[in-house]
Structures are given as C-alpha cells and as structure tokens.
Amino acid sequence: MQARLKTTDEIEAMRQGGRLLATIFDGLKKQVVVGMSEREADAWVDQEIKRLGASATYKTPEVNFPNAICISVNDAIVHGVPTDYRFELGDIVSFDLVITYKGMKTDSAFTMVVGEQPSGVKKHLMNLTERSLYAGIDAIKGPTYTGDIGAAIEKVLNSGKLGIIRDLVGHGVGHEMHQAPEVPNWGRKGTGVLLVPGDTIAIEPMATLGGEKIKTDSDGWTIRTRDGSLAAHFEHTVLVTDDGVEILTKL
C-alpha cells in the first residue's frame, strides 16, 4: 500500500521543512552540554521551531505527545518524554523530531554522546547505526523495494554484531507523520513494497549493544531495551527519485 501522491509544491514544502529540521539539529548539537536538563533542551527546540515558522508535530492532536521533541537517554531507544533529568558526562542521547511546515511533515533523528567524543563500544554502536542508515539510503536506485533497504541496513548492523530492534520500523511520511508503507530495518532484496519516484519515507535504524527485546515505561511513551543495553537511533526523511534518492533532512 502506498501513501497518496504528493504534488510538486508539497515535495518542495518537505524539502524546505527538512532543511529547517536540519538547522534545528545543527544548533541543538551545540546546545547540549553536561548539566542541561531534558526539559531545557525541549524548550530550546520548541522555541527554534516557532522562530523558523514551523510547528511541532508531536504536540498536535495527530500525536498528542507532551513535548516538542523525543529525548532518549542510554538504554532508552525512542519516544523518550523529556523530564528534569540533567545530562551527565558520557550519556548517549538520541533526539527524534518531526516538524510540520506548509502542511507537510519531515522526520529525523540523531544520537550523540554528551560532553566528550564517543569512544569504545559507544563509538562502535553509533558509527555502525549511522552507517546502516546511509547503507539503506544508498540502496535506493529509483524504484526500490522496502526489502532492499532493510537488507542493506541489516547487513551493516549484523556486521557489527548489534541488536536490531524489530518491533519498531521506518515509515512513509509527508501528509501525515506515519503513513504507509512500513520500512523495516531488516529484510530480503526484492520483497516488500515497491517504492516509486515521488514517495517520501523515513528510514530509521535503531540498534543496541545487546538484544532486540523492548519494554515501555509507565509514561506510555518511552521505549527501552529490555536488557538495559545502550541504544542508538539515526533517521532521515528521503525522497525517491527517478534514478536515485534525495535526503530531505540535511543542510
């Protein structure tokens, strides 16, 4: 199943919105320091979204998330609700943001280490997860099956002996935050949904240093690794073109 076709103007709105999202992330990376609280990071992002003329999709009735951005620390994988927790040196933190601009949604995520350069197993986890994202993107050669993307991501994550979160997947995005088709982070080439030029999807590998089992906190949102292992999450919204792909959520 495919999402409905987008007009040229709608795709251009996503292109513009994606650049705004990338601008917010570029600034956020410079804002996050040891001692900053999750709520302070969320407030900064919320202010930037408004300053740039966009809106926070998470805070709309479509989602009803309590904050502008998801902040997931250490063993939290995704959907972390910002709290008064203050970042500590060496925390591995994932930020996931969806904004709406001119009626169209774009979605992106990144993981960073607070206050120091990543090293050891944290560096391994982050590097391989981000590398798997770009492997999935590079698998798009014009019309492409979702299984081609998943197979490329899975190959990289397996090479690093990382846990692949299978209960959470990428997705179509644009008119709504979550649309068809689902884009799993594993798969077989030539299977799944055939993506065609004009389709826009969010590719988002999530990986752990342990197993793939997950659990949800009592807040109903924050999803963690069941074994307490560290997790990473990288994501871009991309446009399928006639002969390749365009990353929309980058400067």
C-alpha positions in Angstrom: 0.0 0.0 0.0 1.3 3.5 -0.9 0.5 6.9 0.5 -1.3 9.3 -1.8 0.8 11.1 -4.4 2.3 14.4 -3.5 2.3 17.5 -5.7 5.4 19.3 -6.7 4.6 22.1 -4.3 4.1 19.6 -1.4 7.5 17.9 -2.1 9.1 21.4 -2.2 7.5 22.1 1.2 9.1 18.9 2.5 12.4 20.0 1.1 12.2 23.3 2.8 10.9 21.8 6.1 13.7 19.2 6.0 16.3 22.0 5.8 14.6 23.7 8.8 14.7 20.5 10.8 18.4 20.0 9.9 19.1 23.6 11.0 17.4 22.9 14.4 19.5 19.8 14.9 22.7 21.6 13.9 22.0 24.2 16.6 20.9 21.5 19.2 24.2 19.7 18.9 25.9 22.8 20.1 23.4 23.5 22.9 23.6 20.1 24.6 26.1 20.1 27.5 26.6 18.4 30.8 24.1 19.7 33.3 21.5 20.7 30.8 18.1 19.2 31.6 15.9 17.4 29.0 13.2 20.0 29.6 15.6 22.8 28.8 16.7 21.0 25.6 13.0 20.6 24.7 12.2 24.2 25.4 15.1 25.3 23.2 13.9 23.1 20.3 10.3 24.3 20.7 11.4 27.9 20.5 13.5 27.3 17.4 10.6 25.5 15.6 8.4 28.6 16.2 11.2 31.0 15.2 11.6 29.2 11.9 7.9 29.4 11.1 7.2 25.6 11.6 5.2 23.7 14.1 5.9 20.8 16.5 4.1 17.8 15.0 4.4 15.8 18.2 2.3 18.4 20.1 -0.6 18.2 17.6 -3.8 16.1 18.0 -2.3 13.7 15.4 0.2 12.5 18.0 -0.6 14.0 21.4 3.0 13.7 22.7 3.5 16.1 25.6 6.7 17.8 24.2 8.2 19.1 21.0 11.0 16.5 20.8 11.7 13.0 21.9 14.8 12.6 24.1 16.0 9.1 24.8 19.0 8.5 27.1 21.3 5.5 27.3 19.0 2.4 27.4 16.0 4.4 26.0 15.7 3.7 22.3 12.9 6.1 21.1 9.9 8.2 22.2 11.6 9.4 25.4 9.5 12.0 27.3 11.7 15.0 28.4 12.0 15.2 32.2 14.0 17.2 34.7 16.9 14.7 34.3 20.2 16.6 33.7 22.6 15.2 31.1 25.7 13.6 32.6 29.2 13.2 31.1 29.2 10.3 28.7 25.4 9.9 28.4 24.4 8.6 25.0 21.4 10.6 23.9 19.1 10.2 20.9 16.9 13.1 19.7 14.0 12.5 17.4 12.0 15.3 15.9 9.1 15.8 13.5 8.1 19.2 12.3 5.3 20.5 10.1 6.0 23.2 7.5 3.5 24.4 5.0 1.3 21.4 5.9 3.9 18.8 5.3 5.9 16.7 7.8 9.5 15.7 7.9 11.2 13.4 10.4 14.8 13.0 11.5 16.9 11.7 14.5 20.5 11.5 15.6 22.4 10.1 18.6 25.3 11.9 20.4 27.5 11.4 23.5 27.3 14.3 26.0 30.4 16.2 26.9 33.0 14.0 25.2 33.9 12.3 21.9 32.4 8.9 21.6 34.8 6.0 22.1 34.9 2.3 22.7 31.6 0.5 22.5 29.6 3.7 22.3 31.5 4.8 19.2 31.0 1.4 17.7 27.3 1.5 18.3 26.8 5.0 16.9 29.1 4.6 13.9 27.5 1.3 12.8 24.0 2.5 13.3 24.6 5.7 11.4 26.5 3.7 8.7 23.5 1.4 8.4 21.2 4.4 7.8 23.3 5.5 4.8 23.5 2.0 3.5 19.7 1.9 3.5 19.6 5.2 1.7 22.2 4.2 -0.8 20.1 1.1 -1.6 17.5 3.3 -3.3 18.2 3.4 -7.0 15.0 4.9 -8.2 12.1 2.4 -7.9 13.2 0.2 -5.0 11.6 -2.4 -2.7 11.5 -1.8 1.0 13.2 -5.2 1.4 16.2 -3.8 -0.4 16.5 -1.0 2.1 16.0 -3.4 5.1 18.5 -5.9 3.7 21.2 -3.2 3.4 20.6 -1.9 6.9 20.6 -5.4 8.4 23.9 -6.3 6.7 25.7 -3.4 8.4 24.2 -4.0 11.8 24.9 -7.7 11.7 28.5 -7.0 10.7 28.9 -5.0 13.9 27.1 -7.7 16.0 24.5 -5.2 17.1 20.9 -5.9 18.2 18.3 -4.9 15.6 15.1 -3.5 17.0 12.5 -5.4 15.0 9.3 -4.2 16.8 9.9 -0.6 15.5 10.2 0.4 11.9 10.6 3.3 9.4 7.6 4.5 7.6 6.1 6.8 4.9 5.9 10.4 5.9 4.6 13.6 4.4 0.9 14.4 4.6 0.9 12.6 8.0 3.7 11.7 10.4 3.2 7.9 10.0 2.0 6.7 6.6 2.3 3.5 4.6 4.5 1.8 3.8 6.4 0.4 6.8 10.2 0.3 6.2 11.7 -2.4 8.5 15.4 -2.4 9.3 15.8 -6.0 8.0 14.6 -7.8 5.0 15.3 -9.6 1.8 16.0 -7.9 -1.5 13.2 -7.8 -4.0 10.5 -8.2 -1.3 8.1 -5.8 0.4 6.5 -2.7 -1.1 7.9 -1.2 -4.3 8.7 2.5 -3.7 8.3 4.7 -6.8 9.5 8.2 -7.7 7.8 10.8 -5.5 7.5 8.6 -2.5 8.9 10.0 0.7 9.9 7.8 3.6 11.6 8.0 7.0 14.5 5.5 7.2 15.4 5.0 10.9 17.6 2.1 12.1 17.6 1.5 15.8 20.3 -0.7 17.3 21.6 -1.9 20.6 24.7 -3.3 22.2 22.6 -6.2 23.5 19.3 -7.8 22.5 16.3 -6.7 20.4 13.6 -7.0 23.1 12.0 -3.8 24.3 9.7 -2.5 27.0 7.7 0.6 27.5 7.9 2.9 30.6 4.9 3.8 32.7 4.6 7.1 30.9 3.3 5.1 28.0 5.8 6.6 25.6 9.5 5.9 26.4 10.7 2.6 24.9 13.8 1.0 26.4 15.9 -2.1 25.8 14.6 -4.9 28.0 18.2 -5.9 28.9 19.3 -2.4 29.8 21.8 -2.2 27.0 22.7 1.1 25.3 20.8 2.0 22.1 21.3 4.4 19.2 18.9 5.8 16.6 19.6 7.7 13.3 17.0 8.8 10.8 16.5 10.8 7.7 13.4 11.6 5.5 14.2 10.9 1.9 12.6 11.3 -1.5 12.7 8.6 -4.1 13.7 10.0 -7.5 13.7 8.6 -11.0 17.2 7.2 -10.7 18.2 7.6 -7.0 17.3 9.3 -3.8 17.4 12.8 -2.2 17.9 13.3 1.5 15.5 16.0 2.6 16.5 16.4 6.2 20.0 17.8 5.7 21.6 21.2 5.2 
